[in-house]
Amino acid sequence: MPQKLIELDAYARKAAIEAIRRYFAAQREEEISEFTGSLILDFMLSEIGPYIYNAAIGDAHSYFTEKVDDLLGLEKRAR
């Protein structure tokens, strides 16, 4: 089964593209079009996004495991 791309809502996508364009302007002194920013974002989402997503899943897993362990510590002992 093909891997589903990470999708952003319209607001987040536009903000990400603008951030990429600002980065190129500030760090590379290069003005890029919205289209080019969109292509770079698509590349990042498809090629780099899964690593970031998986790291976030791992962080969430650790957090919830810790909370479940805390919850289990509240168990009452039978007499």
HELIX and SHEET records of a PDB file:
HELIX    1   1 ALA A   10  GLN A   27  1                                  18    
HELIX    2   2 GLU A   34  PHE A   43  1                                  10    
HELIX    3   3 MET A   44  ILE A   48  3                                   5    
HELIX    4   4 GLY A   49  LEU A   72  1                                  24    
END                                                                             
